[in-house]
């Protein structure tokens, strides 16, 4: 999938999280392609983490990762460390990376959970 095609399909909404405007998707309706967009828009020169708010909004947190600012976070993946190739367009095109993450995201979501940490997703 070409980068232009990725961004033409961007259909999420944005909210302010930790003082930054961030694209989010509803955990109940996010598609694999929308999840790819989330990964594609990540900046690999920063630490990133996939997070889900208590209300079920999926987003990619940049630089605020790990155990930082978890008040509204119900679910989070392990931190994708800068330079690891876990985010960006190339990462989003890698099915062996994206599909297990997507299934782990959907499979670990339970409405009303207080906090879950996902570090195994294959």
Rosetta blueprint (number, residue, H / E / L):
1 X L
2 X L
3 X H
4 X H
5 X H
6 X H
7 X H
8 X H
9 X L
10 X L
11 X L
12 X L
13 X E
14 X E
15 X E
16 X E
17 X E
18 X L
19 X L
20 X E
21 X E
22 X E
23 X E
24 X E
25 X E
26 X E
27 X L
28 X L
29 X L
30 X L
31 X L
32 X H
33 X H
34 X H
35 X H
36 X H
37 X H
38 X H
39 X H
40 X H
41 X L
42 X L
43 X L
44 X L
45 X L
46 X L
47 X L
48 X E
49 X E
50 X E
51 X E
52 X E
53 X E
54 X L
55 X L
56 X L
57 X E
58 X E
59 X E
60 X E
61 X E
62 X E
63 X L
64 X L
65 X L
66 X L
67 X L
68 X L
69 X L
70 X L
71 X L
72 X L
73 X E
74 X E
75 X E
76 X E
77 X E
78 X L
79 X L
80 X E
81 X L
82 X L
83 X L
84 X L
85 X L
86 X L
87 X L
88 X L
89 X H
90 X H
91 X H
92 X H
93 X L
94 X L
95 X H
96 X H
97 X H
98 X H
99 X H
100 X H
101 X H
102 X H
103 X H
104 X H
105 X H
106 X H
107 X H
108 X H
109 X L
110 X L
111 X L
112 X L
113 X L
114 X L
115 X L
116 X E
117 X E
118 X E
119 X L
120 X L
121 X L
122 X L
